Amino acid sequence: MPGVLDALKQGDSTELIKSIKADGPIKKTICWPKRADIQVVLKLLNASESRLSKIENQQELKAVGIEVAMHNLGDYRASEAAHGMWRAILDPTTLEPVFKNVDSLRANLTDDEIAYFVTQYNAISVENDPNGDTLTDEQMEEVIELLKKKKYDIQSKVTSLPIAWKLLLTMAEKLQN
């Protein structure tokens, strides 16, 4: 993509942003907890949606006078997860959120169901952006093979700095041998 690189050097990220948006968000269809007959789409939140979820969580807690401390850190994290999950759980037909807001999610899901969706969300996240420290040599080889076949697809597979570093080190090692 020489055009994208040239544009970036000139300070224009328009083409890069178009390329990234063309892929769309990462989504996966999953079953509702304990209901194989009901499916929803779980979408990985982009940085803006994730940040907004965190801000809304902080504002909600502040509005009711709850300060985060060691004794309520678990509650804070659970609340933060709920703020993200209402945005991430989508209707498979419309791809719109199933819940209109965090209160709607909490009114319709148990803590265990929210935890189920968080677990599924985290699994999708790891699947699409694995932890570089836990990536096996075989998995690293798969990333390298993907890079060889579809060098521009690597952007959607390598989005974390640890993975990029491990990829760079692995390839440098191969060049030395």
N, C-alpha and C positions, 0 to 999 in steps of 0.2 A: 504494500500500500504506500508507494512513494508519495502520492498526493497528500495523504494524511500527515506523514512526517514533515513534508515541506510546509504544510499549513501550520503545524505546531511550531516549527521554527520561526514562522512569521507571526506567531501569537494568535492564530485563528484555530480554535478547537471545534468549529462547526462540523467539519467532516467526521472527526473522531466521535463527537457526540451522536451524530446521525448513525454511525456504524454501531455504536454501543446500543442505542435505542432500537435498532433494527432487530437485535436478538430478543428484545423484550425481557420481562422479568422471568426469573427462574420459578417454575411452578411444578407441582406434582399432585396428581389425583390420589387421594387416600380415602379410606373408609372411616365413617364416624365410629367413635369408640363403642365397641360391643354391638355394632349394627353394620354388618357387611353389605346390607341392602341399600345403605345410604352413603353416597360419596360426596366429598367436597374437594375443592382445590386448595392446596396450601401454597401460598406465594411467599418467597423470601422477600423481606422488606428491603427497599433501597435505603441508602444512608439517610436521606431526608425523612422518610417515614419512620425509621428507627429512632432518629433524634427527636422527632415530634412525639413519639410514644413516650420517650423518657421525660421530656419536658412536661407533658400532660400528667404523667404519673407524679412528678415532683410537685406540680401545681395542685393536684388533687390532695395530696398528703398535707401540703402546707395550708390549704383551705380549711382542713378539719383540725389543724393544730398538731399534726403528728410530725415529730422530728425523727429522722433516721438515726438509729444508734445500734450498737451490737445486739441488744436484746430483741430488736424488731427487724433486723436485716432480712430475715427470711420472708417476712410479710411484705417488705419493700420490694424484694425480687419477684414475689408472686404477683404483686400489683403491677409491676413493670411488665411482666410477661402477659398479663391480661390486656394491658394497653396495646401491646404489639399483636396479640393473637386476634383481636377483633378486626384488625386491618388485614391479617394474613389469611383468615379462613374465608374462602370465596365460594359462591354458588357456581357449580360447574357449567351451568347454562349461560348465565349472564356475566360471569367473572366479576361480579360485584360482591362486596363484603356481605356475609350472611347476617352479621350483626350490625346495627346502625351506630353503635358506640360501645364503650367499655361497660356501661351499666347494663345494656341489653345482653352482652355476653355473660356477665356475672349472674343476671337473672335467669338465664337459660342453661347454664352449664354448672356442673359441680366442680369442686377443686380438682378432683381426680380426672375429669374430662379435660379441664384446662391443662393439667400436667401431661396428659396423653398428647394433646396437640403440640405442646412445647417440646416434648420428646421427639415427635415426628418432625417438627420444624428443625430442631437441632440436627437430626439425622440427614435431612435434605441439605442443610448448610454444610455439614462435614462432607457429604457426597459431592458437593459442587465446589467446595473449597477446603480440602483436607488440611489437617494440621501437619506442617512440615516436619515436626519433631517425631511424629508417629508414622509417617509415610514409610512403608517398607521399600526395599530395593526394587522389588517386583512392581510395586505401584509407581515408583519413580520411573522405571523403564516404560510403563504404559504412558506416562505423561510425555516422555521423550519421543515415543513412537507417534503419539498424537501430534506433537510439535512437528515431526518430520512430514507427516501426511497433510496436516491442515495448520500451517504455521499461524494463520490469523485467528483460528479457533482457540488458540491458547489463551487469549485474553479472557474468555469466559471460564476457563478452567483454572487459571492461575491468577487469583486476585489478592493473594496475601503475600506479604514480604517474605515470611519464612519459606513458603513454597518456592518463590522466585529464587531465593538464595540457595536452597537445596538443589534446585534445577541447575543453577549456574555452577555450583560446586561439582555436581555430578558430571556435567558436560566438560568442565575444565579437567577433571580427573581423567576422563576418557581421552582427551586430547594429549595428556601427558603420557599415557600408555601407548 
